[in-house]
Amino acid sequence: MIGRADLRIGLLSGVLALLITVFLFPAVASAGDTLTRKDVPNSEFESEQTSSAIPDWNYWNPSYGMLTISSSKKFGGSQSLRFVKTVTGTNKSFGAESALLDVDPGETYEASIKLNIESMEHGSALWIRWFGTSGQPLQKQTVYSIPTNSPLNVWLDIKVKGTAPLDAEKATIFLYSTSNVKLTANVDNAQFFRLADYNFVLNPGFEESTLGTTLPQKWSLFDDSQPTNTQTSIVTDPGGSSKVLKIWDNNDTNPGGSVGVNSDTIYVEEGLTYEANLKSKLVSGNQIAYIKFYNNPDGKSEHEVGSFSTGITNANSAWNTVTVTGTAPPKAIRARVLLYSSTGAKSEGYFDDVSFYFKGLDSSHSRKSPIDLGEATLGRLTKGGAIKNNKVYFATNGSPATFYVFDAITRTLIDSERVPGTDVVWGITVGSDNNVYFASTVANNQKLYKYDVSAGSVSSVGQYPGSNHFVWDLEAVGNKIYGATSGATSGANGEVFSYDIAAPSNPIVTIGSINSCPGTLHPCQGYVRGLGSSGNYLFAGTGAVKYLTKMNQTNGVTEEIELPGITGQDGFISDILSRNGFLYIAQTSSLIVMDSVSESVVRTIYGPDRISTRIPNGSSAFLFYQNVFDRKLYAYNSANHVSNPMLVTTVTEFPDSAVRAMEWINVNGRYKLAILFEDTRYALYDPKFDTPTDDDTLEIYQLNTEISALNIQSLARAPDGKFYLGGFLGGMSVFDDASGQYLVQAPGPHQIEEIGFLGNTAYFGVYSGAKIYQYAYGGTPNLIHTIGSEQDRPYVFTSGENKLFVGTIPTYGKLGGALSIYDGANWLTFRNVVQDQSVIALAYRGPQRILYGGTSVEGGLDSTPNPSALAKIFKWNVATNAKIGTEFTLNILGMAEPKMIGHLSIGPDGKLWGCAWGVLTAGGSDTGYVLFKIDPDAPDPANSVLDSVIVHKNAESGSPWRGFYLYWHDGLLYTTIGRYLTVFDPNNLADNTKILNSKVTLMTMDANGNIFYAIESNLYKLPK
């Protein structure tokens, strides 16, 4: 580790507006430094414009251009910044500038934007502007000039990087057009990163250069001379595709015939040792790589104070790595890297990938800043809705969710608003004040929201208490809004909260108390899943064990209601609907019909999960519902509760989508049943009771909702290099990095937990019911198997011997995962390979035909694992489909109680590598993560740990089922251990680097070592 050093930077004088500071000498970074994303306020321009102001962004010379918010063209989200400059002339420059961002002097930063150019005359630029302590501009900026021949009408990734001057404490991102420039473009996704392990060489791989030019940008001719019979040029790598520098010297007689190319000057400090690395392909003759030190800023030969070199003599037309090392001599303040062909010798050679670091800095761990590849998984889904007062209210799943209001008769969009901090909205209702109340499922956002129908705006009315964040249902009763929640962690209790519309200043409170579980309305159930009301009573249904409880709203007294054959059984009571003196209680794809006074069950209707009210004009006692099994419409006679439901045969095109709201509305004097579906389609059903000779009619429409970005739930790379992604509660995508395009962005199966492959055929593990879908690119996902055996979530895949291996998590309230094996024709499932533990890690060892598995002590949601249980590793004989011996717990120094093992990988050394999370000392509270290596052939594998290291102590464990991915490249091991991108040197595990400061749960890697990872709804590429 190299410590920080005092900096001596000779700052260039003057206050020229275009002074560039990219050459400033940065503080010494270490191999442990992390690529850090700095928050940019309103980075995606989702905040609404007020008058002419763009929140958190400023105009530069507003008289000569216009900034507006645009929804017609955006990279992500729903909006972008429209930048228009059509005026030219003296001093008529124009720009858009971000809010001030904190920086540290001497550190290196990169700013980036997504830019979609409609038209441009001459070139614009992206700047980092540097500011002092009090926010005063320092008249120093780092500039990237946008090429005038940039492609039009595509999203470009524009970046600029530089080092903060010693007197800088703030910076801005600045898109700038000078006086003679015209630019019409859209801007989106502004980002700002502190870079780790920064390469001091500008344009190190010559990719910023134009083919055919004699010199690369930010490089110059040695001594500003180009002798006759010599050539320097940017060409395509012979045998490759990247741009490289060619130096050709055919002058062996002229005394001044040497030719060389210099890097730009680099600030150095005397006494420190530096190292230049580069790739060289020598075709003929000899060439030389130098580090040259200078005692003045211009880096000319007459000011040279030291020189170090390495000869390039192996003319084999192959790429070789060349290293030059040198210590800055006294009085040295600048350095250059020189690529050189000397006097009196002919030569031809090519150069690429030049770097200049402090000696000893582990540059192999360094990464360029991430590239945002956009919103990956998309959908148009809603989990809850309300129809009232001839309006349709719902929020579509997204990151964040978008709240919508439609006219129930005309289907006209009345209002829509993205609600930051939300994702999926199940609970939504209309209160006695006719305002709409809803809540989301996002952790750490326990807010109840109100849509004010008069103001047309969404705001929070408060935060509900406790740790539960997942709101399943809301029920409006009088002036109260009741909410049903589930526990934030396994073993926590579901609760019910109450908000008083008439007393909005009062806090939201938890209600009810039985035994030691306040707010549950039943002893210690993890879910309050559904609510309903009748008379003075509030009813609540629980899970993952089914109970029905009622509460007197006057005195708060609660009482359990016995449902014969239902109470105490596994599952959920998900909704409670009051209809004409009866309660219709939804559970497991059926409705239990109960008299709300006598509390006797009169019948069960199989197929619906919700049901309409009677038509308001009293012309019929029929209630209508969608059967979840055949997606057809049925009518139920609520007058006698005896007749069997009748299929509404005239309705032939009912959507294959769940119903989220049903309500009668008056359309020009006729009552029609308005139905909102999960895919945001909308139907109006006219039963025509008053004209029995006419057929019923069903009109189906797609409401004008935007396709929303969904949080990414799964990510995997196929053998052919394509990337497959699944979204949370819907959405499936295929991304091709070679073209930079999403080849597929489709609705997809419900919730893809993990993805595996046999060849290039993808297999999606889908919640719930542990369903397996098969998908060949270009086709449609096809359900091929449901694992069963009380399994719910497939969380790990691997393959070998043309077999697919799947590890699963059991269903709600259950312990005991399973290993399933598919050979292309038949499935086998083995429950409790490790008793009462879930299978979350798998690695196949080919020649030995052994499958290694790792477990988590946790079971399905709302299950209770044995507190003394320890995670295990097991061995499976693929030939005989039997476990080999007894599973074992690793004896790892520093981790007394491992609770989850995941993932596992057979390393290049043939050893078994893995990650674990657990308790560090027996009976203690400190937790941590361990990377370990074991000898898979050892007779006592539990005691065969060859190496290990504890990292990320007391970091959050995250999901108890999602393992930690492991990928190998160039002798290094890349992982998501601790939910951070972390790289290890397998020969020295203490040498590890957290690459990125953001939490990362999902990652994969391509064949070139580029990392792909997901954060919320966006896919990112972290180039090598």
GIDAJO-V329622 format. One record per pair of residues at least 12 apart in sequence whose C-alpha atoms are under 7 Angstrom apart, sorted by the first residue. I is the first residue (numbers start at 0). J is the second residue. Records with the same first field share a line. If there is no record, write none. Layout:
I: J  J
This chain:
0: 29  30
1: 29
2: 27
3: 26  27
4: 26  27
6: 26
8: 24
14: 138
15: 138
16: 138
17: 140
18: 139  140
19: 139  140  141  142
20: 139  140  141  161
21: 141  161  162
22: 264  265  266
23: 162  164  266
24: 105  265  266  267
25: 105  106  107  162
26: 105  106
28: 195  196
29: 196  360
30: 196  360  361  364  992
31: 991  992  993
32: 195
33: 195  993  994  995  996
34: 192  193  194  195  994  995  996
35: 192  193  194  995  996
36: 191  192  193  996
37: 191  192
39: 189  190  191
40: 55  98
41: 54  55
42: 188  189  190
43: 79  187  188  189
44: 78  79  80  187
45: 77  78
48: 68
55: 97  98
56: 95  96  97  98
57: 95  96  97
58: 94  95  96
59: 93  94  95
60: 92  93
61: 93
63: 84  86  91  92  93
64: 83  84  85  93
65: 82  83  84
66: 80  81  82  83
67: 80  81
68: 80  81
69: 81
73: 187
74: 187  373
75: 373  374
79: 185  186  187
80: 185  186  187
81: 184  185  186
82: 183  184  185
83: 182  183  184
84: 181  182  183
85: 181  182
86: 181
87: 178  179  180  181
88: 178  179
89: 178
90: 178
91: 178
92: 176  177  178
93: 175  176  177
94: 173  174  175  176
95: 173  174  175
96: 171  172  173  174
97: 171  172  173
98: 171
99: 169  170  171
100: 169  170  171
101: 168  169  170
102: 168  169  170
103: 163  168
104: 163  164  165  166  167  168
105: 162  163  164  165
106: 162  163
107: 161  162  163  193  194  197
108: 160  161  162  192  193  194
109: 158  159  160  161  191  192  193  194
110: 127  158  159  160  172  190  191  192
111: 156  157  158  159  189  190  191
112: 156  157  158  186  187  188  189  190
113: 154  155  156  157  186  187  188  189
114: 154  155  156  157  184  185  186  187
115: 151  152  153  154  155  184  185  186
116: 151  152  183  184  185
117: 151  152  183  184
118: 151  182  183  184
119: 181  182  183
120: 180  181  182
121: 147  180
122: 144  145  146  147  180
123: 144  145  175  176  177  180
124: 142  143  144  145  174  175  176
125: 142  143  144  159  173  174  175
126: 140  141  142  143  159  172  173  174
127: 140  141  142  170  171  172  173
128: 140  141  170  171  172  173
129: 163  167  169  170  171
130: 167  168  169  170
131: 166  167  168  169
132: 167  168
134: 169
141: 160  161
142: 159
143: 159
192: 368
194: 368
195: 365
196: 362  365
198: 354  355  356
199: 265  354  355  356
200: 262  353  354  355
201: 217
202: 216  217
203: 352  353  354
204: 351  352  353
205: 242  243
206: 242
209: 233
210: 233  234
211: 232  233  234
212: 232  233
213: 231  232  233
214: 231  232  233
215: 233
217: 262  263
218: 260  261  262  263
219: 260  261  262
220: 259  260  261
221: 258  259  260  261
222: 299  300
225: 258
226: 256  258
228: 248  249  250
229: 247  248  249  250  258
230: 246  247  248
231: 245  246  247
232: 244  245  246
233: 245
243: 349  350  351
244: 349  350  351
245: 348  349  350
246: 347  348  349
247: 346  347  348
248: 340  345  346  347
249: 345  346
250: 343  344  345
251: 342  343  344  345
252: 343
253: 343
254: 342  343
255: 342
256: 342  343
257: 340  341  342
258: 339  340  341
259: 337  338  339  340
260: 337  338  339
261: 335  336  337  338
262: 335  336  337
263: 335
264: 298  333  334  335
265: 333  334  335
266: 332  333  334
267: 332  333  334
268: 327  331  332
269: 327  328  329  330  331  332
270: 326  327  328  329
271: 326  327
272: 325  326  327  357  358
273: 324  325  326  355  356  357  358
274: 322  323  324  325  355  356  357  358
275: 322  323  324  354  355  356
276: 320  321  322  323  353  354  355
277: 320  321  322  351  352  353  354
278: 318  319  320  321  350  351  352  353
279: 318  319  320  321  349  350  351
280: 316  317  318  319  348  349  350
281: 313  314  315  316  347  348  349
282: 314  315  316  347  348
283: 314  346  347
284: 314  345  346  347
285: 311  312  346
286: 310  311  312  339  340  341  346
287: 308  309  310  311  338  339  340
288: 308  309  310  337  338  339
289: 306  307  308  309  323  336  337  338
290: 306  307  308  323  325  334  335  336  337
291: 303  305  306  307  334  335  336
292: 304  305  306  327  331  333  334  335
293: 331  332  333  334
294: 330  331  332  333
295: 332  333
296: 333
298: 333  334
304: 328  331
305: 328
307: 323  324  325
308: 323
309: 322  323
366: 1021  1022  1023
367: 1021  1022  1023
368: 1021
369: 1019  1020  1021  1022
370: 1019  1020  1021
371: 1018  1019  1020
372: 1017  1018  1019  1020
373: 1017  1018
374: 708  1016  1017  1018
375: 732  1016  1017  1018
376: 708  709  711  724  725  726  730  731  732  744  1016
377: 706  707  708  709  730  744  745  746
378: 706  707  708  709  729  730  746
379: 395  678  679  706  707
380: 395  396  677  678  679
381: 393  394  395  396  677  678  679
382: 424  425  659  677
383: 424  425  426  427  659
384: 427  659  660
385: 427  428  660
386: 660  661  662
389: 406  407  408  664
390: 404  405  406  407
391: 404  405  406  407
392: 404  405
394: 424
396: 422  423  424  707  709
397: 422  423  707  708  709  710
398: 421  422  708  709  710  1015  1016
399: 417  418  419  420  421  422
400: 417  418  421  422  423
401: 415  416  417  418
402: 415  416  417
403: 415  416
408: 666
410: 702
412: 703
420: 441  444
421: 439  440  441
422: 439  440  441
423: 439  440
424: 438  439  440
425: 439  470  471  472
426: 438  470  471  472  473
427: 472  473
428: 473  474  475
429: 475
430: 475  480
431: 477  478
434: 449  450  451  452
435: 449  450  451
436: 448  449  450
437: 449
438: 470
439: 469  470
440: 468  469  470
441: 468  469
442: 468
443: 468
444: 468
445: 462  463  468
446: 459  461  462  463
447: 459  460  461  462  463
448: 460
461: 506  507
462: 507
463: 496  507  508
464: 507  508  509
466: 487
467: 484  485  486  487
468: 484  487
469: 484  485
470: 482  483  484  485
471: 483  484  528  529
472: 528  529  530
473: 530
474: 530  531
478: 499  500  501
479: 497  498  499  500
480: 497  498  499
481: 495  496  497  498
482: 495  496  497
483: 495  496  527  528  529  530
484: 526  527  528
485: 525  526  527
486: 525  526
489: 860  861  862
490: 525  861  862  863
491: 525
492: 519  523  524  525  526
493: 519  524  525  526  527
494: 518  519  527
495: 509  510  518  519
496: 508  509  510
497: 509  510
511: 555
520: 548  557
521: 548
524: 541  542
525: 542  543  861
526: 541  542  543
527: 539  540  541  542
528: 540  541  542  571  572  573
529: 572  573  574  575
530: 574  575
531: 575  576  577
532: 577
533: 577
535: 551  552
536: 549  550  551  552
537: 549  550  551  552
538: 550
540: 572  573
541: 571  572
542: 570  571  572
543: 569  570  571  811  812  861
544: 567  568  569  570  571
545: 565  566  567  568  569  570  571  572
546: 566  567
547: 559  560
548: 560
571: 586  587
572: 584  585  586
573: 585  586
578: 612
580: 594  595
581: 593  594  595
582: 594  595
585: 608  609
588: 605  606  607  608  627
589: 603  604  605  606  607  608
590: 603  604  605  607  608
591: 603  604
606: 626  627  628
607: 624  625  626  627
609: 624
610: 622  623  624
611: 623  624  661  662
614: 663
620: 636  637  638
621: 634  635  636  637
622: 634  635  636  637
623: 635
630: 653  654  655
631: 653
632: 646  647
633: 645  646  647
634: 646  647
649: 694  695
650: 696  697
656: 676  677  678
657: 676  677
658: 674  675  676  677
659: 675  676  677
660: 674  675
661: 673  674  675
662: 674
671: 683  684  685
672: 684  685
679: 701  702
680: 699  700  701  702
681: 699  700  701  702
682: 697  698  699  700
683: 697  698  699
684: 696  697  698
685: 697
708: 1016
709: 726  727  1016
710: 726  727  1015  1016
711: 724  725  726  727  1013  1015  1016
712: 725  726  727  751  752
713: 725  726  751  752  753  754  1001
714: 754  1001  1002
715: 754  1003
716: 1003
717: 756  759
718: 758  759
719: 759
720: 1005
721: 733  734  735
722: 734  735
725: 750  751
726: 750  751
727: 750
728: 749  750
729: 746  747  748  749  750
730: 745  746  747  748
731: 744  745  746  747
732: 744  745
749: 765
750: 765  766
751: 763  764  765  766
752: 764  765  766  792  793  794
753: 793  794  795
754: 796
755: 796  797
757: 798  801  803
760: 774  775
761: 773  774  775
762: 774
764: 793
765: 792  793
766: 791  792
767: 791  792
768: 785  787  790  791  792
769: 785  786  787  790  791  792  793
770: 784  785  786
771: 783  784  785
789: 809  810
790: 807  808  809  810  816
791: 808  809  810
792: 807  808  809
793: 805  806  807  808
794: 806  807  839  960  961
795: 839  840  841
796: 841
797: 841  842
798: 843
799: 843  845
801: 822
802: 820  821  822  823
803: 820  821  822
804: 819  820  821
805: 818  819  820
806: 818  819  838  839
807: 837  838  839
808: 837  838  858  859
809: 858  859
810: 859
811: 859  860  861  862
812: 859  860  861  862
813: 858  859  862
814: 835  836  858  859  862
815: 830  831  834  835  836  837  858
816: 830  831  835  836  837  838
817: 829  830  831  832  837  838
818: 830  838
836: 854  855  856  857  858
837: 854  855  856  857  858
838: 852  853  854  855
839: 853  854  855  901  960  961  962
840: 852  853  854  900  901  902  903  962
841: 853  902  903
842: 903  904  905
844: 905
848: 876  877  878
849: 874  875  876  877
850: 874  875  876  877
851: 872  873  874  875
852: 872  873  874
853: 871  872  873  900  901
854: 870  871  872  899  900
855: 870  898  899  900  959  960
856: 868  869  870  898  899
857: 959
869: 888  896  897  898
870: 888  897  898  899  900
871: 886  887  888
872: 886  887  888
873: 886  887
887: 941
888: 941
889: 941  942
890: 941  942
891: 944
893: 919
894: 917  918  919  920
895: 918  919  920  921
896: 917  918  919  921
897: 915  916  917  918
898: 916  917
899: 915  916  917
900: 914  915  916
901: 913  914  915  962  963
902: 914  962  963  964  965
904: 965
910: 932  933  934  935
911: 932  933  934  935
912: 931  932  933
913: 930  931  932
914: 929  930  931  963  976
915: 928  929  930
916: 928  929
925: 953
926: 952  953
927: 949  950  951  952  953  954
928: 949  950  951  952  976  977
929: 947  948  949  950
930: 947  948  949
931: 944  946  947  948
932: 944  945  946  947
933: 945
948: 988  989
951: 977
954: 977
956: 977
963: 975  976
964: 1002
966: 1004
968: 1008
971: 983  984  985
972: 984  985
975: 999  1000
978: 998  999  1000
979: 993  995  997  998  999
980: 993  994  995  999
981: 993  994
999: 1012  1013  1014
1001: 1013
1008: 1023
1009: 1021  1022  1023
1010: 1022
